[in-house]
Amino acid sequence: MNYNFDKVPDRRNTFSHKWDYNKFEFPERPDAIPMWVADMDFPCPVEIVNAVRERAEHPIYGYGTMAEDSERLVAAWQKSRHGWEIAPSWVTYTNGVVPALSMAVRAFAEAGEGVIIMSPVYYPFHKTVVNNSRVLRKNYMKYDGKRWGIDFDELEKLAAMPDTKLLVLCNPHNPLCRVFEKEELLKIGEICLKHHVLIMADEIHEDLVFKGYRHIPIASLSSEISNITITATAPSKTFNIAGLQMSAIICENEELKEKFLSALGFDCIPSIFGAVGLKAAYGEPGCVEYLEQVLDYMWENYQVLDQGLKEKAPKIHVQKPEATYLMWLDCRELGLSDEELYHFFVNEAGVGIEMGHLFGEEITGYVRMNIGCNRATIHQCIKQIEEVYVAHGF
Ligand SMILES: Cc1ncc(COP(=O)(O)O)c(C=O)c1O
């Protein structure tokens, strides 16, 4: 099926966080174009809509259970998309990846012990460590003028601290749009193995990788790395079904898996619609066609944004994305403080971005912009940014 992503439904008054919570997120500009929370404005694949619709016809929405072949479908997806051979028995489920991160932190580090994150990173990574009274150890990402990379010397120092127990890895990386390469992942694995640090790999963006790049699940690199890793995946970003709250957690090491699940204290009962969504997402061939089309459309969105800003607001630079629809904009050349930058984008331009410093306190002069929207919205954002840019005389 061919999708027309130029045409998007109105999402107002649909219980949408992005659209209906917007007025609370940006109280001074409730009309700001929502370019923040990470979902897309496109309808999800028709196969998923039909499956959910069919189940919704049945008028009882009690506790759910997974389809019998779900684990096999998860395994088949990993094999066909990422070349990773897993056994269906390695798969379990949680109601979202963020809860899984929190479970891993509680399962694998005691209060007062250290957990490494690579900063900047998706902000719940920080919160899940601190709110669970574990010690946050930040491995700061480095920018070489073109690309962000890992500071391996620092990573090794943090991993070598005797009470460091866990690394929470984000690959592909939100918000830096990086797809880590094999050599980088091998080095991470080597350091963690050497210092007995476990890995919680958040790979939720695994499928949203642009041409020329390949996502490599870190656990796929060797049986030794697989043995110390729990991988969180989901069809949620891939197919725009985050509201169904379903993620597939993959772990070869049975002992680790049991410990991870014990952090919840009881079995995680899936939502009916999450179970239905996952089965359709990974089982219906039409969903793959959707994904290819979404990736092409998003890549064009990036190109339009990049070109538009180069022409109309050349001091704002879009980082070339390797993955994700969350663009990382380097605005340092504007010379604004973060407060001024927020004012510039949100209150003046009416473009509802997220500030870079939310992802890491050390970050200034960056914003994150979600381009999971139709092309007309990208053009509108460029126009609104240009007007303010010109008015400021940049
Ligand atoms: C890296 C990363 N992990 C997890 C999530 C959220 O996962 P969930 O909605 O399944 O809790 C997001 C959403 O943006 C994300 O970017």
The ligand as an SDF file (V2000), in Angstrom:
LIG
                    3D

 16 16  0  0  0  0  0  0  0  0999 V2000
   15.5130    6.3000   23.7680 C   0  0  0  0  0  0  0  0  0  0  0  0
   14.0780    6.1960   24.2020 C   0  0  0  0  0  0  0  0  0  0  0  0
   13.7220    5.2440   25.0720 N   0  0  0  0  0  0  0  0  0  0  0  0
   12.4360    5.0930   25.4890 C   0  0  0  0  0  0  0  0  0  0  0  0
   11.4510    5.9520   25.0200 C   0  0  0  0  0  0  0  0  0  0  0  0
   10.0440    5.8020   25.5200 C   0  0  0  0  0  0  0  0  0  0  0  0
    9.7080    4.4740   25.5870 O   0  0  0  0  0  0  0  0  0  0  0  0
    8.2690    4.0080   26.1330 P   0  0  0  0  0  0  0  0  0  0  0  0
    7.2630    4.9750   25.6330 O   0  0  0  0  0  0  0  0  0  0  0  0
    8.1470    2.6430   25.5640 O   0  0  0  0  0  0  0  0  0  0  0  0
    8.3870    3.9920   27.6180 O   0  0  0  0  0  0  0  0  0  0  0  0
   11.7840    6.9630   24.1200 C   0  0  0  0  0  0  0  0  0  0  0  0
   10.7600    7.9010   23.6430 C   0  0  0  0  0  0  0  0  0  0  0  0
   11.0460    8.9020   23.0650 O   0  0  0  0  0  0  0  0  0  0  0  0
   13.1250    7.0760   23.6900 C   0  0  0  0  0  0  0  0  0  0  0  0
   13.4980    8.0140   22.8200 O   0  0  0  0  0  0  0  0  0  0  0  0
  1  2  1  0
  2  3  1  0
  2 15  2  0
  3  4  2  0
  4  5  1  0
  5  6  1  0
  5 12  2  0
  6  7  1  0
  7  8  1  0
  8  9  2  0
  8 10  1  0
  8 11  1  0
 12 13  1  0
 12 15  1  0
 13 14  2  0
 15 16  1  0
M  END
$$$$
